[in-house]
């Protein structure tokens, strides 16, 4: 009886779980041959027909309910209809992998104003190893929340290159979360567009051709690792954040090479918060800013990296709360053509923030007078940090007092200066906090040599708030 049961079990199990099918295999010489292969039905793998763009969608649709892998061999694939991955949201736990053959797999998006890949509401999709070029599309990859409340989340993108002109954005993430991008390149050469957008309000009014998009939710929990974002068009923005929180960018590169372009744009209307850049190189060869921030932007952390601005300020921020900028090297390679004063960082309002370890700040200009032509020479007169509005509860370390200029309202200004280097007095201090509140320095009792104070404008030559140092006999004012 036991022996008979075992035989029946083996036969039934084999009939259910083992399938024989014809599969396309590719030799090194590129020849195609059909071979008989045994595959497990729950881990299916489908090969796309070479140079057939329509077969990518067909391969995705042939995957079993539990998901599987679609492999795209070397070749050119023209996509005229948006690839629909929104159905993955209807099948819980469905894991789909779309894997190319590196740069040898070239996908051309010719979708006439529609996205190339639509992942609205989808989860657990892994896309890797292919080259996507936009021809006539508004978005390369669309990640969004659908009307049922399912957001595009837990998706992973590895080693993909997306370039070309996209009229709106190379990647558009609307109300999605928990996605990761590793070793990817996202470039946009279209004018007045974006390379990578995070938004909850769908302000660019992108539409999915398959399902309604739900707006009003934030983007959160997104990570970049060793990625390259490139704003190559005139007026184009590289990384654009609006209604975004918990965005991390580790290593990699962000560039703005189009005229009047911006590498990082933080739109704090209504908010942007908890954004982190660590060891990121940013070059704005012909860009206006490396980072521009408007509205309420909170808890931005910038640590390490090398940031270069070609025709403008490296960082300009309207209102910053809880920012941390540490160990950052700044370069300004040309006097801005649109402002009289050259500065590396300009804040309208800076509150409860920390700026330390940015002593490696240098200003240059093109000897020929033309950006990008000839030799770079030092540009005297640049100011590393300027604060023009409210300055409260901040901790700032600079190489010299002259590196900071405060054009602030006296009653709205407090400052904590950490380890200020008093080289011009021939003395230094270590591990000492100096609490500075704007006041009439002449009324300070018993000042000591090396004391630093914030004069409220009563005694400065410009009659504006400014830093002062006591040399043992008199107060010396910086402005």
FENZI-V933846 format. One record per run of one state. SS is the DSSP state (2 for helix, 1 for strand, 0 for the rest). FROM is the first residue (numbers start at 1). TO is the last residue. Records with the same first field share a line. If there is no record, write none. Layout:
SS=FROM-TO + FROM-TO
This chain:
0=1-1 + 27-31 + 41-43 + 48-53 + 62-66 + 72-74 + 80-82 + 85-85 + 91-94 + 100-101 + 110-116 + 119-122 + 124-124 + 135-138 + 147-152 + 154-155 + 165-168 + 175-176 + 178-179 + 183-184 + 189-193 + 200-212 + 215-218 + 226-227 + 232-236 + 251-252 + 257-261 + 285-288 + 310-314 + 322-323 + 327-328 + 333-342 + 352-353 + 357-360 + 367-375 + 379-382 + 388-390 + 397-400 + 407-409 + 419-422 + 426-432 + 438-438 + 440-440 + 444-451 + 456-465 + 471-474 + 478-479
2=2-17 + 54-61 + 86-90 + 102-104 + 401-403 + 410-412 + 423-425 + 441-443
1=18-26 + 32-40 + 44-47 + 67-71 + 75-79 + 83-84 + 95-99 + 105-109 + 117-118 + 123-123 + 125-134 + 139-146 + 153-153 + 156-164 + 169-174 + 177-177 + 180-182 + 185-188 + 194-199 + 213-214 + 219-225 + 228-231 + 237-250 + 253-256 + 262-284 + 289-309 + 315-321 + 324-326 + 329-332 + 343-351 + 354-356 + 361-366 + 376-378 + 383-387 + 391-396 + 404-406 + 413-418 + 433-437 + 439-439 + 452-455 + 466-470 + 475-477
